[in-house]
């Protein structure tokens, strides 16, 4: 068993190491010491893909986070519904690649239930990759290849039947190059399931004030642009994708659910402890309203919204 230092995480690298499990031939992430120091006093783990030590030691507990996301992330409802539909139409030995996999919330449920298929988890964030390696090692997921790369430069050993890219493109510097590479990594006739925020519409003035005042996920992750739906479709067609499905998400009910929930989360994140407790209790009281708004958005047809889900098929421009 060999160890290698992991130096590009936003924490003291001498505290953490990669470890190679020779039995299954996969690297995984393990904290060597319990003390983990943050590199910056402004470090906000909830916005920076940082993982608590217990989750690195016991990665199976990620399913609690997956369950929590079901109750708090409306986009997960939309993406999973579309993803399940597309996977049903694939051959048994399909290849699904998640471009920007995060902690694997969309990919690992399929890895667990489809042993004859092949999976690729790609992310540029070292902490995400380290966690995914740890989880894959613990669950012996030999049919999942984990790749530390960005979507502009990743090269898959075999092209994918289905590419998944959720909430990534708005952070990429050269989005046209990223889409062109996604086209290259997709089999001829294969599909891309793309989800991203669009329009950037605010409804509640109070949330807009909080969003502009406090650090949040978009500012920490350096969002580079706010798309209009027609721009996304144009960019997909330009690189050789044919759009088969275009669905608006986060209409007025979805926006309200998001803004109410994230108003509380921003206050809980940034205010002193006493106020954190107060607003955490208030958030619990507001959860039934938030869930009702999410459900209304999910079932109600929408002409436009703050989210866009696209299913596009690869066509060959040379033909």
C-alpha positions, 0 to 999 in steps of 0.5 A: 500500500502506497501513499501520495500527498494531496497538495491541491486541496484548500487545506493543509496538504500534509494532513491528507493523503491519497491511499491506493487499495491494491486489492481493487486497484483504485485510489481513495482519500483518507485523512491521516490526522484528525486535525484539518486546518482551513487555509483561509479565514474566509473559507465557507465549506458549504460553498467550496465542496469541502468534506467533513472528516467523518464523511471521508472516513465513512463515505457511505453516509453520503446517502444522507446527503443525497436524501437531503438534496432530494428535499432541498434541490428542485433541480434534482427532481427534474434531472433524475426524471430525465436521466432515468428516462434516457437510461431506460433506452440505453443498451445494457452495457451503456457508458454514462459519463458525468461531466462535473460529477461533484460528490456523485449524487447523480451518478452513483445511484446508477453505478450501484444498480447497473453492474453491466454498465460503465461509468465515468465521473469527471470533476476538476475539484480535487476534493470531489475526486478524492471523495468519489474515489473513497466511495468507489473503493468502499463500495467496490465500484469497479465499473466506475472510472474516476477522472480528475479533469475539467470538461474542456480537456477530459478525454474518455477512453471510450466515447459515452452513450450518454453525457450528463452535465449539470450546473457546470457550464456557467462556471467554465471560462471557454464554454464553446470549447467545453461543448465542443469537447463534450461533442467529441466525447459522445458516441455518434448518435449518443446524447447529452443531458445538459442542465444549467441556470438561465435568465437570472430572474429575482422575485423577492427584493429581500433575497436579491439584497442578501444575494448581492451582500453576502458571499454565496455559491455563485460568487465563490465558484466564480460564475462567468455568465448568465445564459438566455435559453436561446443562447444555449440552444445556439451553442449546442447546434454550433458544435454539432448537437441536435436538440431533441428536448428543451424544458424550462424549470424553476418557474415562479413557484420554483424561484420562490421556493429557491429564494425563500430557502436560500434567504435562510441559508445565507443568513444562517451561514453569515450571521452570528451563532444566536441568529443562526439558531433563530433562522435555522428554526424559522427555516424548519417552520417554512419547509412545508411552504418551500416543499409545496412550492417545489411540487407546484413547480415540478407538476405545473407546465412552464413557458419559461423559468430560471432553469433549462434542461436540454437533451441533445443528440450528437450528429456528425458535421462531416456527413 
